[in-house]
Amino acid sequence: MRMSKTLLALGVASALLVGCKKQDDSAAADTATAAADANATQTEAPAVETSPAATEAPAAKPAVVAFDIDKIPVSDKPLPAWPYIALPAGYHYHEADDLAGQSKDLARVPVWTGGQLLWVEGKTFSDAIRSDDGKTYSKFEVRKNLQQAIEALGGVRIGERSYDEATYKANEKALDDFRQEFDRIRDAYWYDADADTYVIRRADKAVWVVLQTGNGDGGILVAEGPLPDAPAE
């Protein structure tokens, strides 16, 4: 009888052990399955693409510093015959025999004031500058003599370089159209190019002179138009 009770107790204990083992195995399996599902979710989740428009900052607009003509003294010096600017000895305009043909009674041209691309509407002249036969072209000589000639008329140099790339990009179509029409001065209208800009302020108008001098020749633009508006306060 005692032996039967002992066997019965052993049987119950074995059953309990088997049950616990099944529960442990089931819990481990559930944990493994949950981990596998989590890994699959992380692996299969589509990558989030970042739109270039969201990451790239918009291009900065060029800063505009309005030109103030009131800071330029009024000149009452007599102006020579049109186009006003006489070249130094040993140099001539490419179309010296047809200066009228290089003039326009009304055109729209840009001038760089050092902080603003100002469009001038009025009478214009544009031509190339060449050296005479037997004369070697000197960039320094032409630039120095024309500076003296323009300043003798009351002109003031307001810039020695052209606009920056941002200004060019902001006005690309208009500038390209201008450069095609006024090809004799086109080299002064690349961005970051050597170009002297002068203004002669008269009582009733402004005369603008853009000068470009290269190593073998040069170009000039003269534009006469109304006085620009004063900058807004």
SVG drawing of the C-alpha trace seen along z (x, -y; Angstrom):
<svg xmlns="http://www.w3.org/2000/svg" viewBox="-2 -125 57 127">
<polyline fill="none" stroke="black" stroke-width="0.4" points="0.0,0.0 2.8,-2.3 4.5,-1.5 1.4,-2.4 1.2,-5.8 4.9,-6.4 4.4,-5.6 1.4,-7.8 3.4,-10.7 6.2,-10.2 3.7,-10.2 2.2,-13.5 5.6,-15.1 6.6,-14.0 3.4,-15.3 4.0,-18.7 7.6,-18.8 6.5,-18.0 3.8,-20.7 6.3,-23.3 8.7,-22.4 6.0,-22.8 5.0,-26.2 8.7,-27.3 9.2,-26.1 6.0,-27.9 7.1,-31.1 10.5,-30.9 8.9,-30.3 6.5,-33.3 9.5,-35.5 11.5,-34.3 8.5,-34.9 7.9,-38.4 11.6,-39.3 11.5,-37.9 8.4,-39.9 10.0,-43.1 13.2,-42.5 11.1,-41.9 9.1,-45.1 12.4,-47.1 13.9,-45.5 10.9,-45.8 9.9,-49.4 10.4,-51.6 13.2,-54.2 11.9,-57.7 13.2,-59.8 14.0,-63.4 12.9,-65.8 15.8,-67.9 13.5,-70.9 13.2,-70.3 17.0,-70.0 18.4,-72.6 18.3,-76.1 16.8,-78.6 19.4,-80.6 20.1,-83.9 18.9,-87.0 21.6,-89.5 21.6,-92.4 20.6,-95.7 22.1,-98.9 20.1,-101.7 22.2,-104.3 21.9,-107.8 22.6,-110.4 22.5,-113.1 25.9,-112.0 27.4,-112.9 28.3,-116.6 26.6,-118.4 28.9,-119.3 28.6,-122.3 31.7,-121.6 31.1,-122.1 30.5,-118.7 32.3,-118.1 30.5,-116.9 28.6,-113.6 29.7,-111.0 31.5,-113.3 34.5,-111.1 37.6,-111.9 40.2,-109.1 43.9,-109.8 46.3,-110.4 47.2,-107.2 43.8,-105.6 40.5,-105.7 37.0,-104.4 36.6,-101.3 33.9,-103.1 35.4,-106.5 34.0,-107.5 30.4,-106.6 29.9,-107.6 26.3,-108.3 25.9,-104.7 27.1,-103.6 24.5,-105.7 20.9,-105.0 18.4,-107.8 16.7,-105.6 17.8,-102.3 17.7,-100.6 21.1,-99.7 22.3,-98.4 24.9,-100.1 26.4,-98.6 26.5,-101.2 28.5,-98.9 25.4,-97.8 22.5,-98.0 22.0,-97.1 20.4,-100.3 18.7,-100.3 19.0,-103.5 16.7,-104.6 18.0,-107.2 20.5,-108.0 23.5,-105.7 26.8,-105.2 28.9,-102.1 32.0,-101.2 35.4,-99.4 38.6,-101.2 41.6,-100.4 45.2,-101.7 46.4,-103.5 48.7,-101.9 52.2,-101.7 50.9,-102.2 51.0,-99.3 47.8,-99.1 48.3,-99.8 45.6,-98.9 47.1,-101.1 47.5,-104.1 43.9,-104.0 42.4,-103.5 44.5,-106.2 43.9,-108.8 40.1,-108.1 39.9,-108.4 41.5,-111.8 39.2,-112.9 36.0,-111.8 37.0,-113.3 37.8,-116.6 34.1,-116.7 33.0,-116.3 32.6,-112.5 33.0,-110.2 34.1,-106.6 31.6,-104.5 32.9,-101.0 35.9,-99.1 34.3,-95.7 31.1,-94.3 28.3,-92.7 28.6,-89.3 27.2,-85.9 24.0,-86.2 23.1,-89.5 23.8,-88.0 21.6,-85.0 18.8,-87.2 18.9,-89.3 20.3,-86.7 17.8,-87.0 17.9,-90.8 21.7,-90.9 22.1,-88.3 19.8,-90.3 21.8,-93.4 25.1,-91.8 23.9,-90.6 22.8,-94.0 25.8,-95.9 28.5,-93.4 31.3,-96.0 31.0,-96.3 29.9,-92.8 33.1,-91.9 32.3,-94.4 29.0,-92.6 30.3,-89.2 30.0,-88.8 33.1,-89.7 34.8,-91.3 37.1,-94.4 34.9,-97.3 35.1,-101.0 31.7,-102.7 31.5,-106.5 28.6,-109.0 28.6,-112.6 25.8,-114.3 24.3,-117.3 21.5,-119.6 18.9,-117.9 20.4,-114.5 23.0,-111.9 25.7,-110.7 27.0,-107.2 30.3,-105.8 31.2,-102.1 34.8,-101.3 36.3,-98.0 40.0,-97.7 41.7,-94.4 45.3,-93.7 44.7,-94.3 41.7,-96.5 38.8,-98.0 35.2,-99.0 33.1,-101.9 29.4,-102.6 28.0,-106.1 24.4,-106.5 22.5,-109.7 19.3,-109.6 17.1,-111.2 18.5,-111.5 17.6,-108.3 15.1,-108.5 16.4,-109.0 16.3,-105.8 13.2,-105.3 13.8,-106.1"/>
</svg>
